[in-house]
């Protein structure tokens, strides 16, 4: 029974792949059929995941894909799956949130002319993400990692006839390839050093001691993959532009799948970073903290509802990466706060994006919050669920985000006071820009005629909102942290306490962190209310003065990268031109032709056409030959 249950993981993995292939081959032009196949597959995968989670199935199953042994080099390539506390939790999150987004997609996309292509891409994306979650070695992880990149390219650029969507998908693909190049180098270095890519074997061998420079270098190279996939500085620029895809795609990418893959990977291979003497944890922590602050500042001056949520995702991912780095600074620590926040964030961020999609549909694809207003009365289900997710994101108790964010703040307070202060500042900014959105779009006066005819979305779109609202409210005291503790410290996460004790636990084990985060969040809400409660125009640019423009223009990162790429391209072009002109065309082509021409001219001197000259040269040659012969 146990062995059979482990093999159910293959079923959960292959169901979305089967749906993607079936749609591509049989139902590409049949919208209803393609939707049923895709939704049915992810729901079935969720059912399997639920069985695996509730039964507490653990173990490994592998299929040998390639085996080589020439006596000097031995290479075994396995496609292996691992079930443990970490993968079972992430499996449940991905399939659960994915199921809700799939159902919502049918209501959002049913009028699109390419519904079949959309659901085929969605199923391929789900398969790829589940492969990352279940991977037992770096080989399978990297293969699925790249498949996520390909499928995200297809989904972000779904409306490829729009230049902005085509550019956004290309930008996302190329930016991720930069991070993946470092990731691949790290994997190659691991194999060169330890002759294995299996997670369990690598953990044992790295823990037993290694070459001094290996932990830092490998850790930083592996982190490059997470920098790209989880959109950390300086490869963060692709994620806001990914909003050009359909809103359900935005929810999928920003919540439980693509961007979460980087953080999950860091937690899965945490043993690579948690090595005494490694510089990787410090770099990871500061990159995460810097990204969190940078994205929060930019979000303050964004007016597109999806872009505000996109920069919110960047900021929260920074929180998670910060937690991974902080955990790696001390021996024996584990990244439980990072995974805890990843789990709760998946629920409320998916809810926020789906709520934004409901608003966009009701306003006929209007996304500027300064053309909204008064939507709370016209769309009550969307508003109340959106508010619940906002409170969770801001870290207001008893909503789920409070508990996971508190765990990160407590870790920062313990390990690095400067990063703790930065994290508290981000908590203030998060509450400010999110309640700026709420006041302007939902509670403030109407700022155009667009909201006049807004109506609540159909049940196929509001039901997923209600489903996601439940974990957004109560997931904080569902025992997710205890489940993760059981993974990293077996036997310590089994004790259960009452819900009231769990509700108040942050104020007991880390009161400074809990109260600091809560006060910062409440101040952000109050500040947003004072500025935006009755405004029809944004007063913040006048308050900030010249500082408002850099925030609005995203600190000019896109312009900087554009000029950097253009300069690099021009420089390479000039060098290539110089090499072509002076080396290839000059030294090689003209040099060779000149040498041949010179030899020809010299030989031509002997061709006079005079018979007397030829006779004379013959006689001279004969005399010289005779003299040399006699002399010899």
C-alpha positions in Angstrom: 0.0 0.0 0.0 2.8 2.4 0.9 4.8 1.6 -2.2 1.7 2.0 -4.4 1.0 5.3 -2.8 4.5 6.6 -3.6 3.8 5.7 -7.2 0.7 7.9 -7.2 3.2 10.8 -7.4 3.8 9.8 -11.0 0.0 10.0 -11.6 -0.2 13.5 -10.1 2.7 14.6 -12.3 1.6 13.0 -15.6 -2.1 14.0 -15.5 -1.5 17.6 -16.6 0.9 16.4 -19.3 -1.7 14.0 -20.6 -4.2 16.9 -20.7 -1.8 19.2 -22.6 -1.0 16.5 -25.2 -4.7 15.6 -25.6 -5.7 19.2 -26.1 -2.9 19.8 -28.6 -3.7 16.7 -30.7 -7.5 16.4 -30.4 -9.2 19.5 -28.9 -7.2 22.6 -29.9 -10.3 24.1 -31.6 -12.9 22.8 -29.2 -13.0 25.3 -26.2 -15.3 23.4 -24.0 -13.6 20.1 -24.4 -10.1 21.6 -23.8 -11.3 23.3 -20.7 -12.8 20.1 -19.3 -9.7 18.2 -20.0 -7.4 20.7 -18.4 -9.6 21.4 -15.4 -10.3 17.7 -14.9 -6.6 16.8 -15.0 -5.6 19.4 -12.4 -8.6 18.5 -10.2 -7.6 14.9 -10.3 -4.0 15.8 -9.5 -5.2 17.8 -6.6 -7.2 14.8 -5.4 -4.1 12.6 -5.6 -2.1 15.2 -3.8 -4.7 15.4 -1.1 -4.4 11.6 -0.6 -0.6 11.7 -0.5 -0.7 14.6 2.0 -3.3 13.1 4.4 -1.7 9.6 4.3 1.7 11.1 5.1 3.3 9.2 2.3 7.1 9.5 2.1 9.7 7.8 -0.1 11.5 7.9 -3.4 10.8 6.4 -6.8 13.1 6.6 -9.7 13.4 5.5 -13.3 16.9 5.2 -14.8 17.0 7.2 -18.1 20.7 6.9 -18.9 23.6 4.8 -17.5 27.2 5.0 -18.7 30.3 3.4 -17.2 33.6 3.2 -19.2 35.7 2.4 -16.2 36.9 5.9 -15.7 33.7 7.9 -15.6 30.4 6.6 -14.3 27.2 8.6 -15.1 23.7 7.6 -14.0 20.8 9.9 -15.0 17.6 9.1 -13.1 14.2 10.7 -13.4 13.4 10.5 -9.8 10.5 11.7 -7.6 10.7 12.4 -3.9 7.8 12.6 -1.4 8.4 14.1 2.0 6.9 16.8 4.1 8.3 19.6 1.9 7.2 18.2 -1.5 3.8 17.0 -0.2 3.0 20.5 1.1 4.1 22.2 -2.1 2.3 19.6 -4.2 -0.9 20.4 -2.4 -0.4 24.2 -2.8 0.4 24.0 -6.5 -2.5 21.7 -7.4 -4.9 23.4 -5.0 -4.3 26.9 -6.1 -3.8 25.7 -9.7 -7.3 24.1 -9.6 -9.0 27.3 -8.5 -7.2 29.3 -11.2 -8.1 26.7 -13.9 -11.8 27.0 -13.0 -11.6 30.8 -12.9 -9.9 30.7 -16.3 -13.0 29.2 -17.9 -15.1 32.2 -16.9 -12.4 34.7 -17.8 -11.2 33.2 -21.1 -14.3 31.5 -22.5 -14.9 34.2 -25.1 -11.3 34.2 -26.4 -10.8 32.6 -29.8 -7.8 30.6 -28.7 -9.2 28.9 -25.5 -7.7 25.5 -26.5 -4.2 26.9 -26.9 -4.6 28.6 -23.6 -5.6 25.5 -21.6 -2.9 23.4 -23.4 -0.3 25.9 -22.2 -1.8 26.0 -18.7 -1.6 22.2 -18.4 2.0 22.1 -19.7 2.9 24.8 -17.2 1.3 22.8 -14.3 3.2 19.6 -15.4 6.5 21.5 -15.4 5.9 23.0 -12.0 4.9 19.7 -10.5 8.1 18.2 -11.9 10.1 20.8 -10.0 8.2 20.1 -6.8 8.7 16.3 -7.0 12.3 16.2 -8.4 14.7 14.1 -6.5 17.9 15.3 -8.3 19.3 18.3 -10.0 18.9 16.7 -13.5 15.2 16.3 -13.3 14.9 19.6 -11.5 16.8 21.5 -14.3 14.8 19.8 -17.1 11.5 20.8 -15.5 13.0 24.2 -14.6 13.5 24.9 -18.3 10.1 23.5 -19.2 8.6 26.1 -16.9 10.5 28.8 -18.7 9.2 27.6 -22.1 5.6 27.3 -21.0 5.7 30.7 -19.2 6.9 32.1 -22.5 3.9 30.7 -24.3 1.5 31.9 -21.6 2.9 35.4 -21.1 2.9 35.9 -24.8 -0.5 34.3 -25.3 -1.9 37.4 -27.0 1.2 37.5 -29.2 -0.4 39.8 -31.8 0.1 42.6 -29.2 3.6 43.9 -29.4 3.7 44.5 -25.7 2.8 40.9 -24.9 5.4 39.5 -27.4 8.1 41.8 -26.0 7.1 40.8 -22.4 7.4 37.0 -23.1 10.7 37.5 -24.9 12.0 39.6 -22.0 10.9 37.0 -19.4 12.5 34.2 -21.4 15.9 35.9 -22.0 16.2 37.3 -18.5 15.5 33.8 -17.0 18.1 32.3 -19.3 20.8 34.6 -17.8 20.0 33.2 -14.3 19.7 29.7 -15.6 23.2 29.9 -17.1 24.7 30.4 -13.6 22.4 27.6 -12.3 23.7 25.2 -14.9 27.3 26.0 -14.1 26.6 25.3 -10.4 25.0 21.9 -11.3 28.1 21.0 -13.5 30.4 22.1 -10.7 28.5 19.9 -8.2 28.8 16.9 -10.4 32.5 17.5 -11.0 33.1 17.8 -7.3 30.9 14.9 -6.0 30.1 12.7 -9.1 26.4 12.8 -8.3 23.3 15.0 -8.7 21.1 13.2 -6.2 19.9 15.4 -3.4 20.3 12.8 -0.7 23.8 11.8 -1.7 24.8 15.4 -2.1 23.6 16.4 1.3 25.6 13.6 2.9 28.8 14.4 1.0 28.6 18.1 1.4 27.9 17.7 5.1 30.9 15.4 5.5 33.2 18.2 4.4 34.3 19.6 1.1 36.8 21.8 -0.8 36.8 25.2 1.0 35.8 27.2 -2.1 33.1 24.9 -3.3 30.3 25.9 -0.9 30.4 29.6 -1.7 30.9 29.3 -5.4 28.3 26.5 -5.9 25.8 28.3 -3.5 26.1 31.6 -5.5 25.8 29.8 -8.8 22.7 27.9 -7.7 21.3 31.1 -6.4 21.5 32.6 -9.8 18.7 30.3 -10.9 16.5 31.6 -8.1 17.4 35.2 -8.9 16.0 34.7 -12.4 13.0 32.6 -11.7 12.0 34.4 -8.5 12.7 37.8 -10.1 15.3 39.1 -7.6 17.5 42.1 -8.2 19.1 42.6 -10.7 17.0 40.2 -12.8 13.7 41.4 -11.5 12.7 43.5 -14.5 10.8 40.7 -16.3 8.1 40.1 -13.7 6.1 43.3 -13.9 5.9 43.1 -17.7 4.6 39.5 -17.4 1.2 41.3 -16.6 0.7 41.4 -20.4 -0.6 37.8 -20.2 -4.1 36.9 -19.2 -4.9 37.7 -15.6 -5.3 34.0 -14.6 -1.8 33.5 -16.0 -0.6 36.4 -13.8 -2.2 34.7 -10.8 -0.6 31.4 -11.6 2.9 32.8 -12.2 2.8 35.2 -9.2 1.2 32.9 -6.6 2.0 29.2 -6.4 4.1 28.4 -9.4 6.8 30.0 -11.4 8.1 32.7 -9.1 7.7 30.4 -6.1 9.9 27.8 -7.8 13.0 29.7 -7.1 12.3 30.0 -3.3 11.2 26.3 -3.2 14.4 25.3 -4.9 16.5 27.2 -2.4 14.6 25.5 0.5 14.9 22.0 -1.2 18.7 22.3 -1.7 19.3 24.4 1.5 22.1 22.0 2.4 24.2 23.6 -0.4 24.0 27.0 1.3 24.0 26.0 5.0 27.7 25.2 5.1 30.1 26.9 7.6 32.2 29.4 6.0 30.0 29.9 2.9 29.5 33.5 1.8 26.3 32.6 -0.1 23.8 33.1 2.8 24.9 36.7 3.4 24.6 37.5 -0.3 21.2 35.8 -0.5 19.9 37.7 2.5 21.0 41.2 1.3 19.7 40.5 -2.3 16.3 39.5 -0.9 16.1 42.4 1.5 17.2 44.9 -1.2 14.6 43.5 -3.6 11.8 43.7 -1.0 12.5 47.3 -0.4 13.1 48.3 -4.0 9.9 46.7 -5.2 7.8 48.2 -2.4 9.1 51.7 -3.2 8.2 51.3 -6.8 4.7 49.9 -6.0 3.9 53.1 -4.1 3.6 55.1 -7.4 2.1 52.5 -9.8 -1.4 53.0 -11.0 -2.1 49.8 -13.0 -3.9 47.4 -10.6 -2.0 44.4 -11.9 1.4 46.1 -11.8 0.8 47.1 -8.2 0.2 43.4 -7.4 3.2 42.5 -9.5 5.6 44.7 -7.5 3.9 43.4 -4.4 4.9 39.9 -5.5 8.5 41.0 -6.0 8.6 42.5 -2.5 7.2 39.4 -0.9 9.6 37.1 -2.8 12.3 39.3 -1.4 11.0 38.6 2.1 11.2 34.8 1.3 14.7 35.0 -0.1 15.8 37.2 2.8 14.5 34.4 5.2 16.5 31.8 3.3 19.7 33.8 3.6 19.1 34.6 7.3 18.5 30.9 8.0 21.8 29.9 6.4 23.8 32.3 8.6 23.6 29.9 11.6 24.5 26.2 11.9 21.5 23.9 12.3 18.9 26.4 11.1 16.4 25.7 8.4 14.4 27.9 6.1 11.0 27.2 7.7 9.9 30.9 7.6 10.6 31.1 3.9 8.4 28.1 3.1 5.8 29.2 5.6 5.4 32.5 3.9 5.5 31.0 0.4 2.6 28.8 1.3 0.4 31.5 2.8 1.4 33.9 0.1 0.3 31.5 -2.6 -3.3 31.6 -1.3 -3.8 35.4 -0.8 -1.7 36.5 -3.8 -3.8 34.2 -6.1 -6.9 35.7 -4.5 -5.6 39.3 -5.1 -4.9 38.6 -8.8 -8.2 36.8 -9.4 -10.0 39.7 -7.6 -8.2 42.1 -9.9 -9.3 40.0 -12.9 -12.9 40.3 -11.7 -12.6 44.1 -11.5 -10.9 44.2 -15.0 -13.7 42.2 -16.6 -16.4 44.2 -14.9 -14.8 47.5 -16.2 -14.3 46.1 -19.7 -10.5 45.7 -19.3 -9.8 49.0 -17.5 -6.7 48.6 -15.3 -6.0 52.2 -14.1 -7.1 52.5 -10.5 -7.6 56.2 -11.0 -10.5 55.4 -13.4 -12.2 53.2 -10.8 -13.9 53.9 -7.6 -17.0 52.9 -5.7 -16.6 49.2 -6.6 -17.3 48.0 -3.1 -21.0 48.6 -3.5 -21.3 47.2 -7.0 -19.0 44.1 -6.5 -19.4 43.1 -2.9 -18.0 39.5 -3.2 -15.0 40.7 -5.1 -14.4 43.6 -2.6 -14.7 41.6 0.6 -12.5 38.7 -0.7 -10.0 41.3 -2.0 -9.9 43.0 1.3 -9.3 39.7 3.2 -6.3 39.0 0.9 -5.1 42.6 1.4 -5.2 42.2 5.2 -3.3 38.9 4.9 -0.7 40.5 2.7 -0.3 43.4 5.1 0.2 41.1 8.0 -2.9 42.0 10.1 -3.9 39.3 12.6 -5.6 36.9 12.5 -5.1 36.7 8.7 -2.5 34.1 7.4 0.1 36.6 6.3 0.6 37.9 9.8 2.0 34.6 11.1 4.3 33.8 8.2 5.6 37.4 8.0 6.2 37.4 11.8 8.3 34.3 11.5 10.6 36.2 9.0 10.7 39.3 11.1 11.6 37.2 14.2 14.4 35.5 12.3 15.7 38.9 11.1 15.5 40.3 14.7 17.6 37.4 15.9 20.2 37.3 13.1 20.6 40.8 11.5 19.2 44.0 13.1 19.8 46.1 10.0 17.8 43.7 7.8 15.1 43.6 10.5 14.7 47.4 10.2 14.5 47.1 6.4 11.9 44.3 6.7 9.8 46.5 9.1 10.0 49.4 6.6 8.8 47.1 3.9 5.8 46.1 6.1 4.8 49.8 6.3 5.2 50.3 2.6 3.2 47.2 1.8 0.2 48.3 3.9 0.4 51.8 2.4 0.4 50.9 -1.3 -2.2 48.1 -0.9 -4.7 50.3 1.0 -4.0 53.0 -1.5 -5.3 50.6 -4.0 -8.3 49.6 -1.8 -9.3 53.2 -1.1 -8.9 54.5 -4.7 -10.5 51.5 -6.5 -13.1 50.2 -4.1 -14.0 52.8 -1.4 -13.3 56.1 -2.9 -15.6 58.1 -5.3 -15.9 57.1 -8.9 -13.3 58.8 -11.0 -14.7 58.0 -14.5 -17.8 56.6 -16.1 -16.3 53.1 -16.2 -17.6 52.0 -12.8 -21.2 53.1 -13.5 -22.1 49.9 -15.2 -19.9 47.5 -13.2 -21.6 44.3 -12.0 -20.5 41.4 -9.9 -18.7 38.7 -11.8 -20.4 35.4 -12.6 -20.3 32.5 -10.2 -17.6 30.7 -12.1 -15.3 33.6 -11.2 -16.6 34.5 -7.7 -16.6 31.0 -6.3 -12.8 30.6 -6.7 -12.5 33.9 -4.8 -14.6 32.6 -1.9 -12.6 29.3 -1.9 -9.2 31.1 -1.7 -10.5 33.5 1.0 -10.7 30.7 3.5 -7.0 29.8 3.6 -6.1 33.5 3.3 -7.9 34.0 6.6 -7.1 30.9 8.6 -4.0 29.3 7.1 -1.8 31.0 9.7 -3.0 28.7 12.5 -3.6 25.6 10.5 -0.3 24.2 11.6 1.8 24.7 8.4 4.8 25.8 10.5 4.5 22.6 12.6 4.4 20.5 9.4 7.5 22.1 8.1 9.3 21.8 11.4 8.6 18.0 11.2 10.4 18.0 7.9 13.5 19.8 9.0 13.5 18.6 12.6 11.8 15.2 12.7 9.9 14.7 16.0 9.7 18.3 17.0 6.7 19.3 14.9 4.2 16.8 16.2 3.0 18.6 19.3 -0.3 20.4 18.8 -1.8 23.3 20.7 -5.2 25.0 20.6 -6.1 27.5 18.0 -6.1 30.3 20.6 -2.5 29.5 21.6 -1.4 29.5 18.0 -3.2 32.7 17.4 -1.3 34.5 20.1 2.0 32.6 19.7 3.9 35.3 17.8 3.4 37.8 20.6 4.9 35.3 23.1 7.9 33.8 21.2 9.0 37.1 19.4 7.1 40.1 20.9 9.4 42.7 19.4 9.1 41.4 15.9 5.3 40.8 16.2 4.5 44.3 17.6 7.0 46.0 15.2 5.4 44.4 12.1 1.9 45.1 13.3 2.5 48.7 14.2 4.2 49.3 10.9 1.3 47.7 9.0 -1.3 49.8 11.0 0.6 53.0 10.4 0.7 52.2 6.6 -3.1 51.7 6.6 -3.7 55.0 8.5 -1.3 56.9 6.3 -3.1 55.6 3.2 -6.5 56.5 4.6 -5.4 60.1 5.4 -4.1 60.6 1.9 -6.6 58.7 -0.3 -9.9 58.3 1.4 -11.7 61.0 -0.6 -9.2 61.8 -3.4 -9.9 61.8 -7.1 -6.2 62.5 -8.0 -3.0 61.2 -6.5 -1.6 63.7 -4.0 1.7 61.8 -3.4 3.7 63.2 -6.3 3.3 66.7 -4.8 4.4 65.4 -1.4 7.4 63.6 -2.8 8.4 66.2 -5.3 11.3 65.1 -7.5 11.5 61.7 -5.8 8.1 60.7 -7.3 9.4 60.3 -10.9 12.1 57.7 -10.1 9.5 55.6 -8.3 7.0 56.0 -11.1 9.7 55.1 -13.7 10.9 52.0 -11.7 14.2 53.6 -10.9 15.0 53.6 -14.6 16.1 50.0 -14.6 14.6 49.2 -18.0 16.2 52.3 -19.5 19.6 51.4 -18.0 19.4 47.8 -19.2 18.3 49.0 -22.6 21.3 51.4 -22.9 23.6 48.7 -21.5 22.4 46.2 -24.1 22.6 48.8 -26.9 26.2 49.8 -25.8 27.3 46.2 -25.6 25.8 45.5 -29.0 27.4 48.5 -30.6 30.8 47.7 -28.9 30.7 44.1 -30.1 29.6 45.3 -33.6 32.6 47.7 -33.8 35.0 45.0 -32.6 33.6 42.6 -35.1 33.8 45.2 -37.9 37.5 45.9 -36.9 38.3 42.2 -36.9 36.6 41.7 -40.2 38.2 44.7 -41.8 41.8 44.4 -40.5 42.3 40.8 -39.6 40.1 38.8 -41.9 39.8 41.2 -44.8 43.2 42.8 -44.3 45.7 40.3 -43.0 44.1 37.1 -44.2 42.4 37.9 -47.5 44.4 40.8 -48.8 47.6 39.5 -47.2 47.2 36.2 -49.0 46.2 37.7 -52.3 49.1 40.2 -52.1 51.6 37.5 -51.4 50.4 35.5 -54.4 50.5 38.6 -56.5 54.1 39.4 -55.4 55.3 35.9 -56.2 53.6 36.2 -59.6 55.3 39.5 -60.3 58.7 38.0 -59.4 58.2 35.0 -61.5 56.9 37.1 -64.4 60.3 38.9 -64.5 61.8 35.7 -65.8 59.3 35.5 -68.7 60.8 38.0 -71.1 59.8 36.4 -74.4 63.4 36.7 -75.8 64.9 33.5 -77.2 68.4 34.8 -76.6 67.7 35.4 -72.9 66.3 31.9 -72.5 69.4 30.4 -74.2 71.7 32.5 -72.1 69.9 31.4 -68.9 70.1 27.8 -70.0 73.8 28.0 -70.6 74.4 29.7 -67.3 72.3 27.1 -65.5 74.1 24.3 -67.2 77.5 25.8 -66.3 76.5 26.2 -62.7 75.3 22.7 -62.6 78.5 21.3 -64.0 80.7 23.4 -61.6 78.6 22.3 -58.6 78.9 18.6 -59.8 82.6 18.7 -60.3 83.1 20.6 -57.1 81.1 18.0 -55.1 
